[in-house]
Amino acid sequence: MGAEAAQLLGAMCRLGLAAIFAQSAWHALRDRARHEAAVAGYKLLPPSVHGVAAVALPLLNASVSVLLPWPATAHPGSALGMALMALFTTAIAINLWRGRTSIDCGCGGAEAKHISRGLVCRNIVLLVLLAASLMTPASGAADPIAPLAELGGAAGIVALYFASTQLLANDAAMRAEAAQA
């Protein structure tokens, strides 16, 4: 892959992921009580820190969304995003291993989105995109058309993220309906 193509791919990933992290932070901060309940639902932290974690995690997500788009801070933003995504994915995997699938993921967006293996897979894809953004040059685009391609690619990443989120919600709803039948 040429340097310009790598740079374009990295920029697409950074912009798309910035939007995804911003959306997650927005939903968590908008309904802090619900987010705190989601954090508590994982049963990985002592109750005394649930409130702090419920504020700190979305603020860290917001930090990632602010750091990613800018060349000077893109790599630290990617590294922080990878650390957070690894933390979230590990928390989900631990609870799946425990057999606890009916807890709110705390991802933001759809109400009562439960954890699943599909969510772990989606998060692994996000980790790969963060790794791609970390390994590519983060300098400004030289080609005047590049920003349009970057925005188009970022919009595609965001659209695929929301489509996968909806597919996971649909799958959970269909499983619940089948279990009742």
Contacts in CASP RR format, 6 or more apart in sequence:
PFRMAT RR
TARGET T0000
AUTHOR 0000-0000-0000
METHOD contacts of the structure
MODEL  1
MGAEAAQLLGAMCRLGLAAIFAQSAWHALRDRARHEAAVAGYKLLPPSVH
GVAAVALPLLNASVSVLLPWPATAHPGSALGMALMALFTTAIAINLWRGR
TSIDCGCGGAEAKHISRGLVCRNIVLLVLLAASLMTPASGAADPIAPLAE
LGGAAGIVALYFASTQLLANDAAMRAEAAQA
1 9 0 8 1.000
3 137 0 8 1.000
4 142 0 8 1.000
4 143 0 8 1.000
4 146 0 8 1.000
6 136 0 8 1.000
6 137 0 8 1.000
7 136 0 8 1.000
7 137 0 8 1.000
7 138 0 8 1.000
7 139 0 8 1.000
7 140 0 8 1.000
7 141 0 8 1.000
7 146 0 8 1.000
8 141 0 8 1.000
8 146 0 8 1.000
8 149 0 8 1.000
8 150 0 8 1.000
9 132 0 8 1.000
9 136 0 8 1.000
10 132 0 8 1.000
10 133 0 8 1.000
10 136 0 8 1.000
10 138 0 8 1.000
11 136 0 8 1.000
11 138 0 8 1.000
11 140 0 8 1.000
11 141 0 8 1.000
11 146 0 8 1.000
11 150 0 8 1.000
11 154 0 8 1.000
12 149 0 8 1.000
12 150 0 8 1.000
12 152 0 8 1.000
12 153 0 8 1.000
12 154 0 8 1.000
12 157 0 8 1.000
13 129 0 8 1.000
13 130 0 8 1.000
13 132 0 8 1.000
13 133 0 8 1.000
13 136 0 8 1.000
13 154 0 8 1.000
13 157 0 8 1.000
14 68 0 8 1.000
14 69 0 8 1.000
14 74 0 8 1.000
14 78 0 8 1.000
14 133 0 8 1.000
14 138 0 8 1.000
14 154 0 8 1.000
15 68 0 8 1.000
15 69 0 8 1.000
15 150 0 8 1.000
15 151 0 8 1.000
15 153 0 8 1.000
15 154 0 8 1.000
15 157 0 8 1.000
16 153 0 8 1.000
16 154 0 8 1.000
16 155 0 8 1.000
16 156 0 8 1.000
16 157 0 8 1.000
16 158 0 8 1.000
16 161 0 8 1.000
17 64 0 8 1.000
17 68 0 8 1.000
17 78 0 8 1.000
17 81 0 8 1.000
17 126 0 8 1.000
17 129 0 8 1.000
17 130 0 8 1.000
17 133 0 8 1.000
17 157 0 8 1.000
18 64 0 8 1.000
18 65 0 8 1.000
18 66 0 8 1.000
18 68 0 8 1.000
18 69 0 8 1.000
18 154 0 8 1.000
19 65 0 8 1.000
19 154 0 8 1.000
19 158 0 8 1.000
20 126 0 8 1.000
20 157 0 8 1.000
20 158 0 8 1.000
20 161 0 8 1.000
21 61 0 8 1.000
21 62 0 8 1.000
21 64 0 8 1.000
21 65 0 8 1.000
21 68 0 8 1.000
21 81 0 8 1.000
21 84 0 8 1.000
22 61 0 8 1.000
22 62 0 8 1.000
22 65 0 8 1.000
23 108 0 8 1.000
23 109 0 8 1.000
24 58 0 8 1.000
24 61 0 8 1.000
24 107 0 8 1.000
24 108 0 8 1.000
25 58 0 8 1.000
25 59 0 8 1.000
25 61 0 8 1.000
25 62 0 8 1.000
25 65 0 8 1.000
27 35 0 8 1.000
27 107 0 8 1.000
27 108 0 8 1.000
27 109 0 8 1.000
28 35 0 8 1.000
28 54 0 8 1.000
28 57 0 8 1.000
28 58 0 8 1.000
28 61 0 8 1.000
28 106 0 8 1.000
28 108 0 8 1.000
29 35 0 8 1.000
29 55 0 8 1.000
29 58 0 8 1.000
29 59 0 8 1.000
29 62 0 8 1.000
32 54 0 8 1.000
32 55 0 8 1.000
34 104 0 8 1.000
35 54 0 8 1.000
35 58 0 8 1.000
35 106 0 8 1.000
35 108 0 8 1.000
36 50 0 8 1.000
36 51 0 8 1.000
36 54 0 8 1.000
37 104 0 8 1.000
38 54 0 8 1.000
38 103 0 8 1.000
38 104 0 8 1.000
38 105 0 8 1.000
38 106 0 8 1.000
39 45 0 8 1.000
39 50 0 8 1.000
39 51 0 8 1.000
39 53 0 8 1.000
39 54 0 8 1.000
39 57 0 8 1.000
39 106 0 8 1.000
40 47 0 8 1.000
40 50 0 8 1.000
41 103 0 8 1.000
41 104 0 8 1.000
42 91 0 8 1.000
42 94 0 8 1.000
42 95 0 8 1.000
42 103 0 8 1.000
43 95 0 8 1.000
43 100 0 8 1.000
44 91 0 8 1.000
44 94 0 8 1.000
44 95 0 8 1.000
45 53 0 8 1.000
57 84 0 8 1.000
60 80 0 8 1.000
60 84 0 8 1.000
61 84 0 8 1.000
63 77 0 8 1.000
63 80 0 8 1.000
64 77 0 8 1.000
64 80 0 8 1.000
64 81 0 8 1.000
64 84 0 8 1.000
66 73 0 8 1.000
67 73 0 8 1.000
67 74 0 8 1.000
67 76 0 8 1.000
67 77 0 8 1.000
67 80 0 8 1.000
68 74 0 8 1.000
68 77 0 8 1.000
68 78 0 8 1.000
68 133 0 8 1.000
71 138 0 8 1.000
71 139 0 8 1.000
71 140 0 8 1.000
72 138 0 8 1.000
74 133 0 8 1.000
74 138 0 8 1.000
75 134 0 8 1.000
75 138 0 8 1.000
78 130 0 8 1.000
78 131 0 8 1.000
78 133 0 8 1.000
78 134 0 8 1.000
79 134 0 8 1.000
81 130 0 8 1.000
82 127 0 8 1.000
82 130 0 8 1.000
82 131 0 8 1.000
82 134 0 8 1.000
85 123 0 8 1.000
85 126 0 8 1.000
85 127 0 8 1.000
85 130 0 8 1.000
86 127 0 8 1.000
88 107 0 8 1.000
88 123 0 8 1.000
89 120 0 8 1.000
89 123 0 8 1.000
89 124 0 8 1.000
89 127 0 8 1.000
92 105 0 8 1.000
92 115 0 8 1.000
92 119 0 8 1.000
92 120 0 8 1.000
92 123 0 8 1.000
93 120 0 8 1.000
95 101 0 8 1.000
95 103 0 8 1.000
95 115 0 8 1.000
96 115 0 8 1.000
96 116 0 8 1.000
96 117 0 8 1.000
96 120 0 8 1.000
100 115 0 8 1.000
101 114 0 8 1.000
101 115 0 8 1.000
101 116 0 8 1.000
102 114 0 8 1.000
103 114 0 8 1.000
103 115 0 8 1.000
104 112 0 8 1.000
104 113 0 8 1.000
104 114 0 8 1.000
105 113 0 8 1.000
105 114 0 8 1.000
105 115 0 8 1.000
105 119 0 8 1.000
106 113 0 8 1.000
107 113 0 8 1.000
107 119 0 8 1.000
107 165 0 8 1.000
109 165 0 8 1.000
110 165 0 8 1.000
110 166 0 8 1.000
110 169 0 8 1.000
113 119 0 8 1.000
113 165 0 8 1.000
113 168 0 8 1.000
113 169 0 8 1.000
113 172 0 8 1.000
114 172 0 8 1.000
116 168 0 8 1.000
116 171 0 8 1.000
116 172 0 8 1.000
118 168 0 8 1.000
119 168 0 8 1.000
122 161 0 8 1.000
122 164 0 8 1.000
122 165 0 8 1.000
122 168 0 8 1.000
125 164 0 8 1.000
126 161 0 8 1.000
129 157 0 8 1.000
141 147 0 8 1.000
141 150 0 8 1.000
END
